[in-house]
Amino acid sequence: MTTTPKTWRVAFIGAGTIVQKGHIPSFQRLPNVETVAICDVNLARAQSVAEETHIPHAFSDYEQMLAQVQPDIVVVATPNVFHTPMSIAALEAGAHVLCEKPLALTYGDAKAMMDKAAQVRRVLTVGTHYRWSTPMRSAKAHVDAGFFGDIYAARTVWQRRAGIPGYGSWFTNKDLAGAGSILDIGVHALDRALFLMNYPQPTTVSGALFAKFGTRGMGLGGWGMDISSPATGARYDVDDLGWAFVRFANGAALQFQVAWATHMAEQFVTEIYGTDGAASVSHREGVELYTTLNGQQAKIQVEVPNDPLGSYPRLIENFVRYVEGDPTAEIVTPAQALTSVAIIDGVLRSAAEGREVTVESQPLYSPLIDTLQTSNGEIEPA
């Protein structure tokens, strides 16, 4: 007897740019997905996006949407402060959840989210999509093949000259965002490095945060928002540059640098340093490998294939395959997501206290159950 393949019904909490340009088209391209509802506190925006993208239902109340539509998958893409309560509500409603970065503002909140996902046997992951870019996949293939030997250090940078998003919006409001560049592009830069380092266990973090541009109405850009000039009384009380140094239990170290605005040249690069080789992985220039061949220093420019889809559709494609039970699909795992949150949490605490802080030395996540998906998307004990 043959069974009919499941159609995954997807709903979106938040109707902003990332949902419109990233999530909706990435889900709608998949043959086994139906986008059924969208919710936004601005009902007119939700209705407009629904009409443009042929989504049948629009709501202003996410709890009403969850109860009425009962989706299989929920995307949470709202101001950062709402990620935890909205993700937990979606999990309790029986949905798998793809939460935009950052997963949560604190490690405690992120742990509560993952524990809830394990309790209700649903999948919760975070949208750090750059690990699915072709340069990152190529670099990770060399990591897995042992090209670098022991990776003992890394440096990851995402630095803009003028890229403060949504000046005066929730992005620059600490009460809604929690922080600025460190919780925005910083989460992406961090995941790139940790992914290539195979997510070692962090032990200590030392961080510093600065706000030298946004407070003067400088460094503005249209990154992801339509607000690119300061409005009268616009609020800006978050960081626009963050630096950190992370130590790991295996002896490795990470230098971590992000900025929405600086006077320095733009950079988006991750470097890894190993006993047998090193690499520079750039979003634009691709992958450069460095090693010694026959006693001579060698630089190898890796030919990276073009991916017409891009990293966002790849993340979502893997997520859907994962909840279907495909063992070859890859997501950001609970342990990985929580390790990233723990480091960012440490950066924020270190910057506030002006000293190095300790990250929990024990493994950051011991799930209630091992995550082995069945064909209908439920989690079973392995």
Order of alpha helices (4+ residues) and beta strands (2+ residues): beta-alpha-beta-alpha-beta-alpha-beta-alpha-beta-alpha-beta-alpha-beta-alpha-alpha-beta-beta-beta-beta-beta-beta-beta-alpha-alpha-beta-beta-beta
